[in-house]
Amino acid sequence: MSYLEYQAKYIPSGFRKLLHLNWAIVILLSAVAATGFLMLYSVAGGSMDPWVRPQVARFGLGMALMLGIALVPIWFWRNMAALAYIFAIILLILVEFIGVTRGGSQRWLDIGFMVLQPSEVMKISLVMLLAAYYDWLPINKTSHLLWVLAPVALTLIPVYLVLSQPDLGTALLLLLGGGTVMFLAGVHWAYFASVIAAGVGAIVAVIRSQGTSWQILKDYQYDRINTFLDPTANPLAEGYHITQAKIALGSGGWTGRGFMQGTQSRLNFLPEKHTDFIFTTLAEEFGFVGAFTLLVLYTLIVLFTVTSALQNKDRFASLVTLGIAMTFFLYFAVNMSMVMGLAPVVGVPLPLVSYGGSAMLVLLAGFGLVQSAHVHRPH
């Protein structure tokens, strides 16, 4: 009796599906999350509260969610893509009316047991819908203008709603995520060249509009851009965050100051040390070696996810897997660039490491789709 015959005869179907999970991705995600628990423990001064304990609980819930989604056939999630997108749009609209305001931005919904950020839900929902759209659309129509306008509109609607919160960073991630799925689906490169040219023009318009009656961005967003261009201009005000982050990054050296020995975080010089700037705490305490190791873990997750997508013969499954891989990549690439001064500070969390519930749960749900595509791929 072959191993496959043995499985079919003696092992229940649910357990067989668990055996066929991409366990490399599960292990790597757990390793990154464990790194996050370690750093949250450090920035809390050697305590499980107030950040580690709820983060561990959220990760456990997220892993259960991921496994639950993985056991459901991928065709079901393709059929649910439109509903998921509509649900996320409704949540974004509700934010406009009953959203929770923090730090001058209205981005969250209080749903009782947690505070949800609907824009995080939209990141995965948009990828699902666009993947389902291109799975439905004949390949020879992919680059026809009429059929390009629909996914563009589907992307710009949530981008507009997120910008109005205001949340420029997440809006850009949605735009890049949607564009990635369109590119991978085979939309002609000329469309993207036109968008890039328009984007350059928009950047010029944004910069020139500062201080005029037709100013495009909010004042605090211009402060972030100006700080990015010259963080030393006002190191005790707008440039404080990035200046302290660079000090933490540089002071770590090759091997770091040691676990719980980082002066920038321990003495509270480092802002948002448990959320957006947690990477600098890691770099200060474990140095270049620790920061590079985390980057390797992230890269391996992306590589295993892309490999799974390329091996999948189902168009929807392949596109949704690649879209989630790109979304994950954008998360850590933008965060790391931001805290190193290579990009403006836009408030993007470090995936599975920064403290927070919405991003972690939604991201693990996204990897549930990756696992579902992997487990149920045609052979």
C-alpha positions in Angstrom: 0.0 0.0 0.0 1.4 3.4 -1.0 1.6 6.3 1.4 -1.2 8.2 -0.5 -3.4 5.1 -0.4 -2.7 4.8 3.4 -3.7 8.4 3.9 -6.9 8.0 1.9 -7.9 4.9 3.9 -6.9 5.6 7.4 -6.4 9.3 8.0 -9.5 11.6 8.2 -9.7 14.2 5.4 -9.2 17.2 7.9 -6.0 15.7 9.2 -4.8 14.9 5.7 -5.2 18.6 4.8 -3.2 19.6 7.9 -0.4 17.3 6.7 -0.4 19.0 3.4 0.0 22.5 4.8 3.0 24.5 3.8 4.6 23.9 7.2 7.7 25.9 6.3 5.6 29.1 6.2 3.9 28.2 9.5 7.2 27.7 11.2 8.7 31.0 9.8 5.6 33.0 10.8 5.9 31.6 14.3 9.6 32.5 14.4 8.8 36.1 13.4 6.0 36.3 16.0 8.3 34.9 18.7 10.8 37.6 17.9 8.0 40.1 18.4 7.1 38.7 21.8 10.7 38.9 22.8 11.0 42.5 21.8 7.7 43.5 23.4 8.9 41.8 26.6 12.1 43.9 26.4 10.4 47.3 25.8 8.0 46.6 28.7 11.0 46.3 31.0 10.9 42.6 31.4 7.2 42.1 31.9 4.5 40.2 30.1 2.1 43.2 30.5 0.9 45.3 29.0 1.9 44.1 25.5 3.2 40.5 25.4 0.2 38.7 26.9 -2.5 40.1 24.6 -0.1 39.8 21.6 0.4 36.1 22.3 -3.4 35.6 22.6 -3.9 37.4 19.3 -1.3 35.3 17.6 -3.0 32.1 18.9 -6.3 33.3 17.6 -4.7 34.3 14.3 -3.1 30.9 13.9 -6.4 29.2 14.6 -8.0 31.5 12.0 -5.3 30.7 9.5 -5.7 26.9 9.9 -9.5 27.2 9.7 -9.3 29.1 6.4 -6.7 26.7 5.1 -9.1 23.7 5.5 -11.8 25.3 3.4 -11.4 24.8 -0.4 -10.0 27.7 -2.3 -12.9 27.8 -4.7 -15.1 28.9 -1.7 -12.9 31.9 -1.0 -13.0 32.8 -4.7 -16.8 32.9 -4.5 -16.6 35.0 -1.3 -14.3 37.6 -2.7 -17.0 40.1 -3.8 -18.7 39.8 -0.4 -15.4 40.3 1.5 -14.7 43.5 -0.6 -18.2 44.9 0.0 -17.9 44.1 3.7 -14.6 45.9 3.9 -16.1 48.9 2.1 -19.0 49.1 4.5 -16.5 49.0 7.4 -14.5 51.9 5.9 -17.7 53.9 5.5 -18.7 53.2 9.1 -15.3 54.6 10.2 -16.4 58.0 8.7 -19.4 58.1 11.1 -18.6 56.1 14.2 -14.9 55.6 14.0 -12.5 55.9 16.9 -10.1 58.8 16.7 -6.5 58.4 17.9 -3.6 60.8 17.2 -5.8 63.0 15.1 -6.8 60.2 12.7 -10.2 58.4 12.6 -9.2 54.9 11.4 -10.7 52.4 13.9 -14.0 50.7 14.9 -14.7 49.7 18.4 -16.3 46.2 18.1 -16.3 45.4 21.8 -13.6 42.7 22.2 -11.1 44.6 20.1 -10.6 47.8 18.2 -10.5 46.9 14.4 -8.8 48.9 11.7 -11.0 48.3 8.5 -8.2 49.4 6.2 -6.3 46.3 7.2 -9.2 44.1 6.2 -9.4 45.9 2.9 -5.8 45.0 2.0 -6.6 41.3 1.8 -10.2 41.8 0.5 -8.9 43.9 -2.5 -6.3 41.2 -3.4 -9.1 38.5 -3.2 -11.5 40.5 -5.5 -8.9 41.4 -8.1 -7.6 37.8 -8.2 -11.2 36.6 -8.7 -11.8 39.3 -11.4 -8.8 38.2 -13.4 -9.7 34.5 -12.9 -13.1 35.3 -14.4 -11.8 37.5 -17.2 -10.5 35.8 -20.4 -6.8 36.4 -20.7 -7.1 38.0 -24.1 -9.2 40.8 -22.6 -6.8 41.6 -19.7 -5.2 44.7 -21.3 -8.3 46.1 -23.1 -9.0 49.6 -21.7 -12.6 48.8 -20.8 -11.5 45.8 -18.7 -8.6 47.7 -17.1 -10.9 50.5 -15.8 -12.9 48.2 -13.6 -10.0 47.0 -11.3 -8.7 50.6 -11.3 -12.0 51.8 -9.9 -12.2 48.9 -7.4 -8.8 49.9 -6.1 -9.4 53.7 -6.1 -12.6 53.5 -4.1 -11.0 52.2 -0.9 -7.9 54.3 -1.5 -10.1 57.4 -1.4 -11.9 56.2 1.8 -8.6 55.5 3.5 -7.1 58.8 2.4 -10.0 60.6 4.0 -9.3 59.2 7.4 -6.4 60.4 6.8 -4.0 57.5 6.4 -1.6 58.1 3.5 0.6 55.1 4.3 -2.2 52.5 4.1 -3.7 54.2 1.0 -0.3 53.8 -0.8 -0.1 50.2 0.3 -3.6 49.5 -1.1 -2.6 51.2 -4.4 0.6 49.2 -4.7 -1.2 46.0 -3.7 -3.9 46.5 -6.3 -1.4 47.4 -9.0 0.7 44.4 -8.2 -2.2 42.0 -8.8 -3.0 43.8 -12.1 0.6 43.5 -13.3 0.8 39.8 -12.3 -2.4 39.2 -14.1 -0.8 40.4 -17.4 -2.0 44.0 -17.8 0.2 45.7 -20.4 3.3 47.6 -19.0 2.3 50.8 -20.9 -0.6 51.3 -18.4 1.9 51.2 -15.5 4.3 53.5 -17.3 1.5 56.0 -17.6 0.6 55.7 -13.9 4.3 56.2 -12.9 4.5 59.3 -15.0 1.3 60.6 -13.5 2.6 59.7 -10.1 5.7 61.8 -10.6 3.5 64.7 -11.7 1.4 64.2 -8.6 4.4 64.3 -6.4 5.5 67.6 -8.0 2.0 69.0 -7.5 1.9 67.9 -3.9 5.2 69.6 -3.1 4.4 72.8 -4.9 0.9 73.0 -3.3 2.4 73.3 0.2 1.3 76.6 1.8 -1.1 77.5 -1.0 -4.9 77.8 -1.1 -5.0 74.5 -3.0 -2.8 72.5 -0.7 -3.3 68.8 -1.3 -2.1 67.1 1.9 -2.6 67.9 5.5 0.0 70.0 7.4 1.2 67.0 9.4 1.8 65.0 6.3 4.0 67.8 4.8 5.9 67.8 8.1 6.6 64.2 7.6 7.9 64.8 4.1 10.0 67.7 5.2 11.4 65.7 8.1 12.3 62.9 5.7 14.2 65.3 3.4 16.0 66.9 6.3 15.5 65.3 9.8 18.1 67.5 11.4 16.2 70.8 10.6 14.2 70.4 13.8 15.5 67.4 15.8 13.5 68.1 18.9 10.1 68.4 17.1 9.2 66.9 13.8 12.6 65.3 13.3 12.6 63.8 16.8 11.3 60.3 15.9 13.6 59.6 13.0 16.6 61.1 14.8 16.2 58.9 17.9 15.5 55.9 15.6 18.8 56.4 13.8 20.7 56.8 17.1 19.2 53.4 18.2 20.1 51.7 14.9 23.6 53.0 14.9 24.3 52.3 18.6 23.6 48.6 18.1 26.7 48.0 16.0 27.3 44.5 14.8 26.0 42.4 17.7 24.0 44.9 19.7 24.0 46.1 23.3 22.4 42.9 24.6 18.8 41.8 25.4 17.0 44.5 27.5 20.1 46.7 27.4 19.0 49.2 24.8 19.3 52.7 26.2 17.1 54.4 23.6 14.1 52.2 24.4 14.8 51.6 28.1 15.1 55.3 28.8 12.1 56.1 26.6 14.0 58.2 24.1 12.6 56.0 21.3 9.0 56.9 20.3 6.4 54.3 19.5 8.9 51.7 20.6 6.3 48.9 20.8 4.6 49.6 17.5 6.0 51.4 14.4 9.6 51.7 15.7 10.1 48.3 17.3 12.6 47.4 14.6 15.0 50.0 16.0 14.7 48.4 19.4 15.7 45.0 17.9 18.6 46.6 16.0 19.9 48.3 19.2 19.7 45.2 21.3 20.8 42.6 18.8 22.7 44.8 16.3 23.2 44.1 12.6 23.1 40.4 13.2 19.7 40.5 14.8 18.2 42.9 12.2 19.6 40.9 9.3 18.3 37.6 10.8 14.7 39.1 11.0 15.1 40.3 7.4 16.1 36.8 6.3 13.0 35.3 8.0 10.8 37.8 6.2 12.5 37.0 2.9 12.1 33.3 3.3 8.4 33.7 4.0 8.1 35.7 0.7 10.1 33.1 -1.2 8.1 30.1 0.1 4.9 31.9 -0.7 5.9 32.9 -4.2 7.2 29.3 -4.8 3.8 28.0 -3.8 2.1 30.4 -6.1 4.3 29.5 -9.1 3.6 25.8 -8.5 -0.2 26.3 -8.5 -2.1 25.7 -11.7 -5.3 27.5 -10.6 -5.3 31.1 -11.7 -7.2 32.6 -8.8 -5.1 30.6 -6.2 -1.9 31.7 -7.9 -2.8 35.4 -8.1 -4.2 35.6 -4.5 -1.1 33.9 -3.2 1.2 36.3 -5.1 -0.9 39.3 -4.0 -0.6 38.4 -0.3 3.1 37.8 -0.7 3.5 41.3 -2.2 1.3 42.8 0.6 3.5 41.1 3.2 6.6 42.3 1.5 5.3 45.9 1.4 4.6 45.8 5.1 8.1 45.1 6.2 9.9 46.9 3.4 8.0 50.2 4.1 8.4 49.9 7.9 12.1 49.2 7.7 12.7 51.9 5.1 10.7 54.3 7.3 12.7 53.8 10.5 16.0 53.9 8.7 15.2 57.2 7.1 14.9 55.8 3.6 11.2 56.7 3.4 8.9 59.2 5.1 7.3 58.1 8.4 3.8 56.8 7.4 2.7 54.7 10.3 3.0 51.2 8.8 3.5 48.4 11.5 6.3 45.7 11.3 4.3 42.6 10.5 3.9 40.1 13.4 6.4 42.0 15.4 4.7 45.4 16.2 2.0 45.4 18.8 -1.5 45.4 17.4 -4.4 43.2 16.7 -5.9 44.2 13.4 -2.8 43.8 11.3 -1.8 40.5 12.9 -5.2 38.9 12.6 -5.8 40.0 9.0 -2.3 39.1 7.9 -2.6 35.6 9.3 -6.1 35.3 7.7 -4.3 36.2 4.4 -1.8 33.4 4.9 -4.8 31.2 5.6 -5.8 31.8 1.9 -2.2 31.0 0.9 -2.4 27.7 2.8 -5.9 27.0 1.3 -4.5 27.5 -2.2 -1.5 25.3 -1.4 -3.5 22.5 0.2 -6.3 22.4 -2.5 -4.0 23.0 -5.5 -4.8 20.8 -8.6 -2.3 18.1 -9.3 
